[in-house]
Structures are given as C-alpha cells and as structure tokens.
Amino acid sequence: MSDPFGPSSSVANSVTTRPSDTRTFGAADTFLQDCVDGAGGTPITAEELNEIIANLRALLRGNGNLIAGAPVVSEDHTDGMLLRGVQQMIQRGQFSFAIDAGSADALVLNPTPAWLEYKPGATIWVVKGANPNATTTPTANISGLGATTILRSDGSAIQVGDMAGDGMFKLVVDPNQKLRLGSVLAAPKALAFWDANGTYTWTCPAGVNSVKATVVGAGGGGAGCASGTAGGCGGAGGAAIGRVAVIPGQAYAIIVGKGGLGGASGNNSGGNGGVSSALGLSATGGFSGNNTGANGGGGGPGVGSGGALNLSGGMGSDCMAGVNIFSGLGGASLLGGGGRAAYGPSSPALQNAVAPGSGGGSCYLVAGAGGSGADGAVLLEW
C-alpha cells in the first residue's frame, strides 16, 4: 500500500495519523467563497482536505486484495488510479454478489455493502447452498431486511428444484418487493438413461429433491407379408415428461418396455410394444402393424400419462396391394424415426427399429417377416 492523494511524507508537517476533526456541521450544505482583491474568501483547513483524501482512498481500496494477496488496484500515483478502482469494482461485482448462508428454502444473503431496502430493480447474484429448494415458497433474507418470497421470472410460484443446489443465479426485486428468479447458471447436471427392456433400480443421490423424468413406451412390430402383399408397420410408443419430487437415498423402480416382435413371414401381424414407467409416469407401447392378406394397416400409437406433458407416438404406415404395392415406415417416437419396409426377403438391419420407442418396418411384394419395434426408454435428469 502506498499513500495516494495525500501530501506525501516528503512534505513538511505531514502526518501519518489523521488529526481529530473539530468542525461543526449545520443542517444546510456549505460552499467555498472566492477571495476578491485579497479580501474575504473561505479558508481551507487540513480537516476539510483530509476528509476528501480519506474518501478517495476508501473508494480506491474498496476492491481489497487479490486472492494472491496483492492489492487489486496498484497505488502507483498515476492519473488513472481512481478510474481503475471504479472499473474493477464494477467488473468484480463487489456490490451484487453473496453466498447463501441459509437453508434450502430460506436463503440468507449478506452482500457487502449491506442492502438498505428491497428497492425495485435491485439485483444480486447468489451462490446457492448445497441443497435445491424443496418447496414452492422459498424466501430470501438480504442484509437482515426480512424474508421475502422468491418467484419465477413471470411472477408465478417457484417449482421444486428450480434453484439447484450449488447453483448460481440472479435475483431481481420486483415492484411488490418480492424477488424474481432471473438468469440461472446451473450446477452441472447429471442424468441416468435406460433403453433396454428390463426392470431397474435408481437410488436418489444425496442432495437431490427433484428430477425431470422422460418415459417412452416401446414400439410395435411390423407385420409380415406373403408374396404379392404388403404389411403395415408398427406404431411408436407414447411419452410422458414431468418433474417429480424424490427423496435422497430412496430406491425407485424403472421399467423399460420391450419392443414388439415383427410378424412372421406370411400374412401375420406383429407384437405390440410394452409399457415403460418410472416415478409415477408411464407410457404405453405402440401397436403392431397387420396384414389381412391384401392391404394391411399401420399400428396405432402408444400414449403417455402422469406427466406434465403427455404425448402420443407416431402411427405406423399403412400398406397397399394392387397395381402398386408398397409399405412405408414404422412410427416415429419422441426419440427418433422407425424402421423401414423391406423388399423381401427379410432385412432386419433395415426393418428393425433403432430409436427407442419407434415402430418396426414391414415388407412388400416378396414374402418375409416384419421388423421388430425398439424397446422403450427412461431418462432422468437432475
């Protein structure tokens, strides 16, 4: 640290300890008056200049030190010292940052300098504690001004998990002196994904109170076909998407539906897709394509249920026999398109669906088996 703005130690009668201030201040502002022809004028005392010097130093040094220990702004006696101090104060966010010292749903924030009121438009960046909010009515108490409700940016209620544990986000005071959740710099997300038929177990990690779940039913199988006919393709599984409250340490069952088998060579329908489910969300599988011996119908879609958003899968393509004989594609699921029809004999690499939940393709003109639908899927994100 140097001695910016002062008279320097080389000036006679300079001191390193600020003298006491004996001035008397009134209610009204006072100003200096010029000396005219050597008469009148307002004397300037050391006390007055010391006050100016002390305030300039406080502003310059308000950034403190770097983590390494050196001052943020070098006191090098150049003309830009004070400007650099202000620029660094803005850039380093000295007035708009706080680390949460409260609980999951009752934030306690102590920025420096302290807030004096919840002034509409005031903003603060917050680093959240380890746990995300577990209720829809979290509050924040800034500088001891009292707890005030945190809302979403549109004024609606916060949802469980909106403020991620260890996440970073901005709070803005609204006209009603409530806090709106603004920009969010979320903590790194984790996910778990299952796309093979079976029953699994997911154990909720510590500190996780809600997850986003996406559940997709399995695809239906495509119909087989006899010579001179065309089979219908399988429909896709439905999908359900939603955010679900969970309990850390608790085990949850995950079920992924099995894709329907393709129909055997000849005028044979395929198998329906299985149901997938997780955390109260479920999605039925797509239906198989059929072949009546001439024209065949595409399989219908599965549907989702239990989510905030419930979707139907895509329908399988119908087929036609006549002057033109053709069959199209298996139904598309939320996660991708289905298998295609093969100009027999069977071609599993083309007919079998690959994208989770999509329907199997069929065949046309030459006798062959239909393609299998793809297994469903479950995706959890937190």
MOJO-V201347 format. One record per pair of residues at least 4 apart in sequence whose ideal C-beta (glycine too) atoms are under 8 Angstrom apart, sorted by sequence separation. I is the first residue (numbers start at 1). J is the second residue. D is the distance in whole Angstrom. If there is no record, write none. Layout:
I_J_D / I_J_D
//
This chain:
7_11_4 / 10_14_8 / 15_19_7 / 26_30_7 / 35_39_7 / 36_40_6 / 44_48_6 / 45_49_7 / 46_50_6 / 47_51_7 / 48_52_7 / 49_53_6 / 50_54_6 / 51_55_7 / 52_56_6 / 53_57_6 / 54_58_6 / 55_59_7 / 56_60_6 / 57_61_6 / 58_62_6 / 65_69_6 / 66_70_5 / 70_74_8 / 71_75_7 / 77_81_7 / 80_84_5 / 81_85_7 / 82_86_7 / 83_87_6 / 84_88_6 / 85_89_6 / 86_90_7 / 87_91_6 / 88_92_6 / 93_97_5 / 102_106_5 / 103_107_8 / 110_114_7 / 111_115_6 / 115_119_8 / 118_122_7 / 128_132_7 / 141_145_7 / 151_155_5 / 152_156_5 / 158_162_5 / 163_167_6 / 173_177_6 / 174_178_5 / 194_198_8 / 204_208_5 / 225_229_5 / 246_250_7 / 264_268_5 / 277_281_7 / 292_296_6 / 306_310_7 / 320_324_7 / 321_325_5 / 332_336_7 / 342_346_6 / 347_351_6 / 348_352_5 / 354_358_7 / 363_367_8 / 3_8_6 / 9_14_6 / 35_40_6 / 36_41_7 / 44_49_7 / 65_70_6 / 66_71_7 / 76_81_7 / 89_94_5 / 102_107_5 / 133_138_4 / 141_146_6 / 151_156_7 / 152_157_7 / 158_163_7 / 173_178_8 / 174_179_7 / 225_230_6 / 263_268_4 / 277_282_4 / 291_296_4 / 292_297_8 / 304_309_8 / 305_310_6 / 320_325_7 / 332_337_4 / 333_338_8 / 342_347_4 / 346_351_7 / 353_358_4 / 363_368_4 / 3_9_7 / 8_14_7 / 34_40_8 / 35_41_3 / 65_71_6 / 66_72_6 / 75_81_6 / 89_95_7 / 102_108_3 / 141_147_5 / 142_148_8 / 151_157_7 / 152_158_6 / 163_169_6 / 173_179_6 / 174_180_5 / 194_200_6 / 225_231_4 / 246_252_7 / 263_269_5 / 276_282_7 / 277_283_8 / 290_296_5 / 304_310_4 / 319_325_8 / 320_326_6 / 332_338_6 / 353_359_6 / 363_369_7 / 7_14_5 / 9_16_8 / 33_40_7 / 34_41_6 / 64_71_8 / 65_72_7 / 74_81_8 / 100_107_5 / 101_108_5 / 102_109_8 / 115_122_7 / 140_147_7 / 141_148_8 / 151_158_6 / 152_159_8 / 172_179_7 / 173_180_8 / 204_211_8 / 224_231_6 / 263_270_4 / 275_282_6 / 276_283_5 / 289_296_6 / 290_297_5 / 303_310_7 / 304_311_5 / 319_326_7 / 320_327_8 / 330_337_8 / 331_338_5 / 353_360_5 / 363_370_6 / 6_14_7 / 33_41_6 / 63_71_8 / 64_72_6 / 73_81_7 / 100_108_7 / 101_109_7 / 139_147_4 / 140_148_6 / 150_158_6 / 171_179_5 / 172_180_5 / 223_231_3 / 262_270_5 / 263_271_8 / 275_283_7 / 289_297_7 / 303_311_8 / 304_312_8 / 319_327_4 / 329_337_7 / 330_338_2 / 342_350_5 / 352_360_6 / 353_361_7 / 362_370_5 / 32_41_8 / 33_42_5 / 63_72_4 / 100_109_6 / 101_110_7 / 115_124_8 / 139_148_6 / 171_180_7 / 222_231_6 / 223_232_5 / 261_270_6 / 262_271_8 / 275_284_5 / 276_285_8 / 289_298_6 / 290_299_8 / 303_312_5 / 319_328_8 / 329_338_5 / 330_339_5 / 341_350_8 / 342_351_5 / 351_360_6 / 352_361_8 / 361_370_7 / 362_371_7 / 32_42_4 / 61_71_7 / 63_73_6 / 99_109_8 / 139_149_6 / 140_150_6 / 152_162_7 / 171_181_7 / 172_182_5 / 192_202_6 / 222_232_7 / 223_233_8 / 260_270_5 / 261_271_4 / 275_285_6 / 289_299_5 / 302_312_7 / 303_313_8 / 317_327_6 / 318_328_7 / 329_339_7 / 330_340_8 / 340_350_5 / 341_351_7 / 351_361_4 / 360_370_6 / 361_371_4 / 31_42_8 / 73_84_5 / 98_109_4 / 138_149_8 / 139_150_6 / 170_181_8 / 171_182_7 / 222_233_5 / 260_271_4 / 273_284_8 / 274_285_5 / 288_299_5 / 301_312_4 / 302_313_5 / 317_328_3 / 329_340_5 / 339_350_7 / 340_351_7 / 350_361_7 / 351_362_7 / 360_371_4 / 32_44_7 / 61_73_8 / 73_85_5 / 98_110_6 / 137_149_7 / 138_150_5 / 169_181_6 / 170_182_4 / 222_234_5 / 260_272_5 / 273_285_2 / 287_299_4 / 301_313_4 / 316_328_8 / 317_329_5 / 328_340_8 / 329_341_7 / 339_351_5 / 351_363_7 / 360_372_5 / 60_73_6 / 98_111_4 / 111_124_6 / 150_163_7 / 169_182_7 / 170_183_5 / 221_234_5 / 260_273_5 / 272_285_6 / 273_286_5 / 286_299_5 / 287_300_4 / 301_314_6 / 316_329_8 / 317_330_8 / 328_341_6 / 339_352_5 / 360_373_5 / 97_111_6 / 126_140_8 / 169_183_7 / 170_184_8 / 220_234_3 / 259_273_6 / 260_274_8 / 272_286_7 / 273_287_8 / 286_300_7 / 287_301_8 / 301_315_5 / 316_330_5 / 317_331_8 / 327_341_4 / 339_353_4 / 359_373_5 / 360_374_8 / 60_75_7 / 73_88_6 / 96_111_7 / 109_124_7 / 169_184_4 / 190_205_7 / 219_234_5 / 220_235_5 / 258_273_7 / 259_274_7 / 272_287_5 / 286_301_6 / 287_302_8 / 300_315_6 / 316_331_5 / 326_341_7 / 338_353_5 / 339_354_7 / 358_373_7 / 359_374_8 / 72_88_5 / 95_111_7 / 168_184_8 / 169_185_7 / 219_235_7 / 220_236_8 / 257_273_6 / 258_274_4 / 272_288_5 / 286_302_5 / 299_315_7 / 300_316_8 / 315_331_5 / 358_374_5 / 95_112_8 / 109_126_6 / 133_150_8 / 167_184_7 / 168_185_4 / 219_236_5 / 257_274_3 / 271_288_6 / 285_302_5 / 298_315_5 / 299_316_4 / 314_331_4 / 338_355_7 / 346_363_7 / 357_374_6 / 94_112_7 / 95_113_7 / 124_142_7 / 163_181_7 / 167_185_7 / 168_186_8 / 219_237_6 / 257_275_5 / 270_288_4 / 284_302_4 / 298_316_3 / 313_331_5 / 314_332_4 / 336_354_7 / 337_355_6 / 351_369_8 / 353_371_7 / 356_374_5 / 357_375_8 / 107_126_7 / 155_174_7 / 162_181_6 / 167_186_5 / 168_187_8 / 218_237_5 / 257_276_4 / 269_288_5 / 270_289_6 / 283_302_6 / 284_303_6 / 298_317_5 / 313_332_7 / 314_333_7 / 336_355_2 / 339_358_7 / 342_361_7 / 344_363_5 / 351_370_6 / 352_371_4 / 353_372_7 / 355_374_6 / 356_375_6 / 357_376_5 / 72_92_7 / 137_157_7 / 138_158_6 / 164_184_8 / 167_187_4 / 217_237_3 / 237_257_7 / 255_275_7 / 256_276_5 / 269_289_7 / 270_290_8 / 283_303_7 / 284_304_8 / 298_318_5 / 313_333_5 / 335_355_5 / 336_356_7 / 338_358_4 / 339_359_7 / 341_361_5 / 342_362_8 / 343_363_7 / 344_364_7 / 351_371_3 / 352_372_5 / 353_373_5 / 354_374_6 / 356_376_6 / 357_377_6 / 60_81_6 / 107_128_7 / 136_157_5 / 137_158_7 / 150_171_7 / 163_184_8 / 166_187_4 / 197_218_7 / 216_237_5 / 217_238_5 / 255_276_6 / 269_290_4 / 283_304_4 / 297_318_5 / 298_319_8 / 313_334_8 / 335_356_5 / 337_358_6 / 338_359_4 / 339_360_5 / 340_361_5 / 341_362_5 / 342_363_5 / 343_364_6 / 344_365_7 / 345_366_6 / 347_368_8 / 350_371_7 / 351_372_8 / 353_374_4 / 356_377_4 / 23_45_8 / 60_82_6 / 63_85_6 / 107_129_8 / 136_158_6 / 164_186_5 / 165_187_7 / 216_238_8 / 217_239_7 / 255_277_5 / 269_291_7 / 282_304_7 / 283_305_7 / 296_318_7 / 297_319_8 / 316_338_7 / 319_341_8 / 333_355_6 / 335_357_6 / 336_358_6 / 338_360_7 / 339_361_4 / 341_363_6 / 342_364_8 / 343_365_6 / 344_366_3 / 345_367_7 / 346_368_4 / 352_374_8 / 59_82_7 / 62_85_7 / 136_159_6 / 151_174_7 / 158_181_7 / 164_187_5 / 216_239_5 / 254_277_8 / 255_278_7 / 268_291_7 / 281_304_7 / 282_305_6 / 295_318_7 / 296_319_4 / 311_334_6 / 330_353_5 / 332_355_7 / 333_356_7 / 334_357_7 / 335_358_7 / 338_361_7 / 341_364_6 / 343_366_6 / 344_367_6 / 345_368_5 / 346_369_5 / 348_371_6 / 23_47_6 / 61_85_8 / 118_142_7 / 136_160_7 / 215_239_7 / 253_277_8 / 254_278_5 / 267_291_4 / 281_305_7 / 282_306_6 / 295_319_6 / 314_338_7 / 317_341_8 / 333_357_3 / 344_368_3 / 348_372_8 / 22_47_7 / 23_48_8 / 60_85_4 / 63_88_5 / 104_129_7 / 133_158_6 / 135_160_7 / 138_163_7 / 155_180_7 / 214_239_7 / 215_240_5 / 253_278_7 / 260_285_7 / 263_288_7 / 267_292_7 / 281_306_4 / 295_320_6 / 333_358_5 / 21_47_5 / 56_82_6 / 59_85_6 / 63_89_6 / 98_124_6 / 100_126_6 / 103_129_7 / 134_160_6 / 214_240_8 / 215_241_8 / 234_260_6 / 252_278_7 / 257_283_8 / 259_285_8 / 260_286_7 / 263_289_7 / 267_293_5 / 280_306_5 / 281_307_5 / 295_321_6 / 332_358_6 / 333_359_8 / 342_368_6 / 19_46_7 / 59_86_7 / 62_89_6 / 96_123_6 / 97_124_7 / 98_125_8 / 99_126_8 / 100_127_6 / 102_129_7 / 104_131_4 / 115_142_5 / 116_143_8 / 118_145_6 / 133_160_7 / 151_178_6 / 153_180_5 / 213_240_8 / 214_241_5 / 252_279_6 / 260_287_8 / 263_290_8 / 272_299_8 / 275_302_8 / 286_313_5 / 289_316_5 / 294_321_5 / 331_358_6 / 332_359_8 / 19_47_7 / 96_124_5 / 97_125_5 / 98_126_6 / 99_127_5 / 100_128_5 / 101_129_8 / 103_131_8 / 104_132_7 / 105_133_5 / 115_143_4 / 117_145_7 / 132_160_8 / 133_161_7 / 150_178_7 / 151_179_7 / 152_180_7 / 153_181_6 / 213_241_7 / 234_262_8 / 257_285_5 / 260_288_5 / 263_291_7 / 291_319_7 / 330_358_6 / 331_359_4 / 21_50_8 / 63_92_6 / 96_125_6 / 97_126_8 / 98_127_8 / 100_129_5 / 104_133_6 / 105_134_6 / 114_143_4 / 132_161_5 / 133_162_6 / 148_177_6 / 149_178_5 / 150_179_5 / 151_180_5 / 152_181_6 / 153_182_6 / 212_241_7 / 213_242_6 / 267_296_8 / 270_299_7 / 273_302_6 / 287_316_8 / 330_359_3 / 342_371_8 / 21_51_7 / 104_134_5 / 105_135_5 / 114_144_8 / 115_145_6 / 118_148_6 / 132_162_8 / 133_163_5 / 148_178_6 / 149_179_7 / 150_180_8 / 151_181_7 / 212_242_7 / 213_243_8 / 286_316_7 / 289_319_8 / 298_328_8 / 301_331_6 / 329_359_8 / 330_360_5 / 19_50_7 / 63_94_7 / 107_138_7 / 109_140_6 / 111_142_7 / 132_163_6 / 140_171_6 / 148_179_6 / 150_181_6 / 212_243_5 / 213_244_5 / 296_327_7 / 330_361_5 / 18_50_6 / 62_94_7 / 93_125_6 / 105_137_7 / 106_138_7 / 107_139_7 / 108_140_8 / 109_141_7 / 110_142_8 / 111_143_7 / 132_164_5 / 211_243_7 / 212_244_8 / 231_263_7 / 299_331_7 / 329_361_6 / 339_371_4 / 105_138_4 / 106_139_6 / 107_140_4 / 108_141_5 / 109_142_5 / 110_143_6 / 132_165_5 / 210_243_6 / 211_244_6 / 246_279_7 / 298_331_7 / 339_372_8 / 104_138_8 / 105_139_7 / 106_140_8 / 107_141_7 / 109_143_7 / 110_144_8 / 131_165_5 / 210_244_6 / 327_361_7 / 339_373_8 / 106_141_7 / 128_163_5 / 130_165_5 / 132_167_8 / 210_245_5 / 211_246_6 / 244_279_4 / 327_362_4 / 338_373_8 / 18_54_7 / 128_164_7 / 129_165_7 / 130_166_6 / 209_245_6 / 210_246_6 / 231_267_8 / 234_270_6 / 237_273_5 / 244_280_6 / 327_363_7 / 338_374_8 / 128_165_6 / 129_166_8 / 209_246_7 / 236_273_8 / 244_281_7 / 327_364_4 / 102_140_8 / 128_166_6 / 208_246_6 / 209_247_8 / 218_256_8 / 221_259_7 / 224_262_7 / 229_267_6 / 235_273_8 / 326_364_6 / 102_141_7 / 127_166_8 / 128_167_5 / 140_179_6 / 209_248_7 / 218_257_4 / 220_259_8 / 221_260_4 / 223_262_8 / 224_263_4 / 226_265_8 / 234_273_7 / 237_276_7 / 242_281_6 / 260_299_8 / 325_364_5 / 127_167_8 / 128_168_7 / 208_248_6 / 217_257_5 / 218_258_6 / 219_259_5 / 220_260_4 / 221_261_5 / 222_262_5 / 223_263_4 / 224_264_5 / 225_265_8 / 226_266_5 / 241_281_8 / 325_365_5 / 106_147_7 / 127_168_5 / 128_169_7 / 207_248_6 / 218_259_5 / 219_260_7 / 221_262_4 / 222_263_7 / 224_265_5 / 225_266_7 / 226_267_5 / 240_281_4 / 289_330_8 / 330_371_7 / 333_374_8 / 126_168_7 / 165_207_5 / 204_246_5 / 206_248_5 / 218_260_7 / 221_263_6 / 224_266_6 / 225_267_7 / 240_282_6 / 335_377_6 / 107_150_8 / 125_168_7 / 126_169_6 / 165_208_8 / 204_247_6 / 205_248_7 / 206_249_7 / 224_267_7 / 240_283_5 / 316_359_5 / 319_362_6 / 330_373_7 / 98_142_7 / 125_169_7 / 126_170_7 / 204_248_5 / 223_267_8 / 224_268_4 / 239_283_5 / 313_357_6 / 314_358_8 / 125_170_5 / 126_171_6 / 204_249_6 / 223_268_6 / 238_283_4 / 286_331_6 / 313_358_8 / 314_359_7 / 317_362_8 / 319_364_7 / 124_170_7 / 203_249_7 / 204_250_5 / 223_269_5 / 224_270_8 / 237_283_6 / 238_284_6 / 313_359_8 / 5_52_8 / 6_53_6 / 123_170_6 / 124_171_5 / 203_250_7 / 204_251_8 / 223_270_5 / 237_284_7 / 286_333_8 / 5_53_5 / 123_171_7 / 161_209_6 / 203_251_5 / 204_252_7 / 222_270_5 / 237_285_5 / 238_286_8 / 123_172_5 / 160_209_6 / 161_210_3 / 202_251_7 / 203_252_8 / 221_270_3 / 237_286_5 / 122_172_7 / 123_173_8 / 160_210_4 / 161_211_8 / 201_251_5 / 202_252_5 / 220_270_6 / 221_271_5 / 236_286_5 / 5_56_5 / 121_172_7 / 122_173_5 / 159_210_8 / 201_252_7 / 220_271_7 / 221_272_8 / 235_286_3 / 4_56_7 / 5_57_6 / 121_173_6 / 201_253_6 / 202_254_5 / 220_272_5 / 221_273_8 / 234_286_6 / 235_287_5 / 4_57_6 / 120_173_5 / 200_253_8 / 201_254_7 / 220_273_5 / 234_287_7 / 235_288_8 / 119_173_6 / 120_174_6 / 199_253_6 / 200_254_4 / 219_273_5 / 234_288_5 / 235_289_8 / 5_60_8 / 118_173_5 / 120_175_5 / 199_254_7 / 200_255_8 / 218_273_3 / 234_289_5 / 302_357_8 / 4_60_6 / 199_255_5 / 200_256_7 / 217_273_6 / 218_274_5 / 233_289_5 / 120_177_7 / 198_255_8 / 199_256_8 / 217_274_7 / 218_275_8 / 232_289_3 / 198_256_6 / 217_275_6 / 218_276_7 / 231_289_6 / 232_290_5 / 118_177_4 / 123_182_7 / 197_256_5 / 217_276_5 / 231_290_8 / 232_291_7 / 1_61_8 / 194_254_6 / 196_256_6 / 197_257_7 / 216_276_6 / 231_291_4 / 299_359_6 / 104_165_8 / 118_179_8 / 195_256_7 / 197_258_4 / 215_276_5 / 230_291_8 / 298_359_8 / 194_256_5 / 197_259_7 / 215_277_6 / 229_291_6 / 215_278_5 / 235_298_7 / 238_301_6 / 241_304_8 / 229_293_6 / 232_296_4 / 234_298_8 / 235_299_4 / 237_301_8 / 238_302_4 / 240_304_3 / 242_306_7 / 213_278_6 / 217_282_8 / 220_285_6 / 223_288_7 / 226_291_8 / 229_294_6 / 230_295_8 / 231_296_5 / 232_297_5 / 233_298_5 / 234_299_4 / 235_300_5 / 236_301_6 / 237_302_4 / 238_303_4 / 239_304_5 / 240_305_6 / 242_307_4 / 243_308_7 / 213_279_5 / 215_281_4 / 217_283_4 / 219_285_7 / 220_286_4 / 222_288_7 / 223_289_4 / 225_291_6 / 230_296_6 / 232_298_4 / 233_299_7 / 235_301_5 / 236_302_7 / 238_304_4 / 240_306_6 / 241_307_5 / 242_308_4 / 296_362_7 / 215_282_6 / 216_283_6 / 217_284_5 / 218_285_4 / 219_286_5 / 220_287_5 / 221_288_5 / 222_289_5 / 223_290_5 / 224_291_7 / 226_293_7 / 229_296_7 / 232_299_7 / 235_302_7 / 238_305_8 / 240_307_3 / 241_308_7 / 242_309_7 / 211_279_7 / 213_281_5 / 215_283_5 / 217_285_4 / 218_286_7 / 220_288_4 / 221_289_7 / 223_291_4 / 239_307_8 / 241_309_4 / 217_286_7 / 220_289_7 / 240_309_7 / 241_310_8 / 1_71_7 / 240_310_5 / 241_311_8 / 289_359_7 / 4_75_5 / 225_296_7 / 239_310_8 / 240_311_7 / 286_357_8 / 289_360_8 / 291_362_8 / 3_75_8 / 238_310_7 / 239_311_4 / 2_75_4 / 4_77_6 / 223_296_5 / 238_311_6 / 286_359_5 / 289_362_5 / 1_75_6 / 2_76_7 / 238_312_5 / 239_313_7 / 283_357_8 / 2_77_7 / 132_207_7 / 134_209_5 / 238_313_5 / 131_207_5 / 132_208_7 / 133_209_8 / 134_210_8 / 202_278_8 / 237_313_5 / 4_81_6 / 130_207_6 / 132_209_5 / 197_274_7 / 222_299_8 / 236_313_3 / 131_209_7 / 132_210_7 / 221_299_8 / 235_313_6 / 236_314_5 / 220_299_4 / 235_314_7 / 236_315_8 / 265_344_8 / 235_315_5 / 236_316_8 / 235_316_5 / 265_346_7 / 276_357_8 / 289_370_6 / 161_243_6 / 234_316_5 / 160_243_7 / 233_316_4 / 159_243_7 / 218_302_8 / 232_316_6 / 233_317_5 / 262_346_8 / 273_357_7 / 160_245_5 / 217_302_4 / 232_317_7 / 288_373_8 / 232_318_6 / 233_319_8 / 273_359_8 / 217_304_7 / 232_319_5 / 286_373_6 / 231_319_6 / 285_373_7 / 215_304_7 / 230_319_4 / 262_351_7 / 229_319_8 / 230_320_6 / 262_352_7 / 270_360_6 / 230_321_5 / 285_376_7 / 215_307_7 / 229_321_5 / 228_321_7 / 283_376_7 / 213_307_7 / 219_313_7 / 222_316_7 / 225_319_8 / 233_327_6 / 236_330_7 / 239_333_7 / 259_353_7 / 230_325_5 / 232_327_7 / 233_328_6 / 235_330_8 / 236_331_4 / 239_334_4 / 217_313_7 / 220_316_7 / 223_319_8 / 229_325_7 / 230_326_6 / 231_327_6 / 233_329_6 / 234_330_5 / 235_331_4 / 236_332_6 / 237_333_6 / 228_325_7 / 230_327_4 / 233_330_4 / 234_331_7 / 236_333_4 / 233_331_7 / 262_360_5 / 263_362_8 / 260_360_7 / 262_362_8 / 270_370_5 / 273_373_5 / 276_376_4 / 278_378_5 / 259_360_7 / 266_367_7 / 274_375_8 / 275_376_8 / 276_377_7 / 277_378_8 / 279_380_8 / 225_327_7 / 236_338_6 / 265_367_5 / 268_370_8 / 270_372_8 / 271_373_8 / 274_376_7 / 276_378_6 / 278_380_7 / 265_368_5 / 270_373_7 / 273_376_7 / 234_338_7 / 265_369_5 / 104_209_8 / 222_327_8 / 233_338_7 / 234_339_8 / 264_369_6 / 233_339_7 / 263_369_7 / 262_369_5 / 263_370_4 / 222_330_6 / 233_341_7 / 262_370_3 / 262_371_5 / 220_330_8 / 231_341_8 / 262_372_5 / 134_245_8 / 219_330_6 / 220_331_8 / 230_341_7 / 261_372_5 / 219_331_7 / 260_372_7 / 259_372_5 / 260_373_4 / 219_333_6 / 259_373_4 / 259_374_5 / 259_375_5 / 216_333_6 / 222_339_7 / 258_375_6 / 259_376_8 / 216_334_6 / 239_357_7 / 257_375_7 / 258_376_8 / 216_335_6 / 219_338_6 / 222_341_7 / 225_344_7 / 234_353_7 / 256_375_6 / 257_376_4 / 214_334_7 / 237_357_4 / 256_376_5 / 236_357_6 / 237_358_8 / 256_377_6 / 236_358_5 / 256_378_6 / 236_359_5 / 255_378_8 / 235_359_5 / 254_378_5 / 234_359_3 / 233_359_6 / 234_360_4 / 233_360_7 / 234_361_8 / 233_361_5 / 222_351_6 / 233_362_5 / 232_362_6 / 231_362_3 / 230_362_7 / 231_363_6 / 230_363_7 / 231_364_7 / 219_353_5 / 230_364_4 / 229_364_7 / 230_365_7 / 229_365_8 / 234_370_7 / 237_373_8 / 222_359_7 / 225_362_6 / 228_365_7 / 233_370_8 / 234_371_8 / 236_373_8 / 219_357_5 / 221_359_8 / 222_360_4 / 224_362_7 / 225_363_5 / 227_365_7 / 233_371_8 / 218_357_6 / 219_358_5 / 220_359_5 / 221_360_5 / 222_361_5 / 223_362_5 / 224_363_7 / 225_364_6 / 227_366_6 / 231_370_6 / 234_373_5 / 237_376_5 / 216_356_6 / 217_357_6 / 219_359_4 / 220_360_7 / 222_362_4 / 225_365_8 / 227_367_5 / 216_357_4 / 219_360_6 / 222_363_8 / 225_366_8 / 226_367_5 / 225_367_6 / 224_367_8 / 225_368_6 / 224_368_6 / 224_369_5 / 225_370_8 / 224_370_5 / 223_370_5 / 222_370_3 / 221_370_6 / 222_371_5 / 221_371_7 / 222_372_8 / 221_372_5 / 222_373_8 / 221_373_5 / 220_373_5 / 219_373_3 / 218_373_6 / 219_374_5 / 218_374_7 / 218_375_5 / 219_376_8 / 218_376_4 / 217_376_5 / 216_376_5 / 195_356_5 / 215_376_8 / 216_377_5 / 215_377_8 / 216_378_7 / 214_377_8 / 215_378_5 / 214_378_7 / 213_378_7 / 214_379_4 / 213_379_7 / 214_380_8 / 213_380_6 / 214_381_8 / 212_380_7 / 211_380_5 / 212_381_4 / 211_381_6 / 212_382_7 / 211_382_4 / 210_382_7 / 208_382_5 / 205_382_8 / 197_375_4 / 200_378_8 / 202_380_6 / 196_375_6 / 197_376_8 / 195_375_6 / 195_376_8 / 195_377_4 / 194_377_7 / 193_377_7 / 194_378_5 / 193_378_7 / 193_379_5 / 192_379_7 / 193_380_8 / 191_379_7 / 192_380_5 / 191_380_6 / 191_381_5 / 190_381_8 / 191_382_8 / 189_381_6 / 190_382_6 / 189_382_7 / 161_382_8
//
